[in-house]
Amino acid sequence: MLQQVYPAAQHPYEYELNKDFQFAAAHYVPAEEAGKCRELHGHTYYANVTVAGDTLDSAGFLVNFAIIKRLIHDRFDHSVLNDDKESFNDVSSDYFPTTEVVARTIYNIVQNYLDGMVNKPQCVQVYLRETPTSYCIYRPKRKAGSHEQQ
């Protein structure tokens, strides 16, 4: 993977970890407005997940890089995203596997794992490139007066 510079997420934490990885997956967007994307097609997705926090774990990590990759790569690589009924469906546009929804889904999967960690790191940004010219950034809104994410 080529080295890239991503837009920075603003956050108040001392540590920031970024993990780049890629996965190949097919999808279709079940909406009339999707045009050609209504048909099954594939992409090599390039993702960057940004995790931040103030406290390291007992191994000196904010979170192990390999865990972040495994959470997403093992689940989505060489799959049809629409077949993952836990994350996506063909009924509600909030769950169509668009780039935006896939980015939000990656955030939810990663943050769900982080919530179980003693040092409580936070996923502050997911950057997801679907094509060489198209990408999405998902940044969860912060709760007022807190480091915690929604």
NORBELMO-V348586 format. One record per backbone hydrogen bond with DSSP energy under -1.0 kcal/mol. CO is the residue of the C=O (numbers start at 0). NH is the residue of the N-H. If there is no record, write none. Layout:
co:CO nh:NH
co:CO nh:NH
This chain:
co:14 nh:52
co:16 nh:50
co:18 nh:48
co:20 nh:46
co:22 nh:44
co:23 nh:77
co:24 nh:42
co:25 nh:80
co:26 nh:40
co:28 nh:30
co:30 nh:33
co:31 nh:34
co:33 nh:36
co:34 nh:37
co:35 nh:38
co:36 nh:28
co:40 nh:26
co:42 nh:24
co:44 nh:22
co:45 nh:128
co:46 nh:20
co:47 nh:126
co:48 nh:18
co:49 nh:123
co:49 nh:124
co:50 nh:16
co:51 nh:121
co:52 nh:14
co:56 nh:59
co:60 nh:56
co:63 nh:67
co:64 nh:68
co:65 nh:69
co:66 nh:70
co:67 nh:71
co:68 nh:72
co:69 nh:73
co:71 nh:75
co:72 nh:76
co:75 nh:78
co:78 nh:25
co:79 nh:82
co:80 nh:83
co:82 nh:84
co:83 nh:86
co:83 nh:87
co:91 nh:94
co:94 nh:88
co:95 nh:97
co:97 nh:101
co:98 nh:102
co:99 nh:103
co:100 nh:104
co:101 nh:105
co:102 nh:106
co:103 nh:107
co:104 nh:108
co:105 nh:109
co:106 nh:110
co:107 nh:111
co:108 nh:112
co:109 nh:113
co:110 nh:114
co:112 nh:115
co:113 nh:116
co:121 nh:51
co:124 nh:49
co:125 nh:137
co:126 nh:47
co:127 nh:135
co:128 nh:45
co:133 nh:129
co:133 nh:130
co:135 nh:127
co:137 nh:125
co:140 nh:149
co:142 nh:145
co:147 nh:142
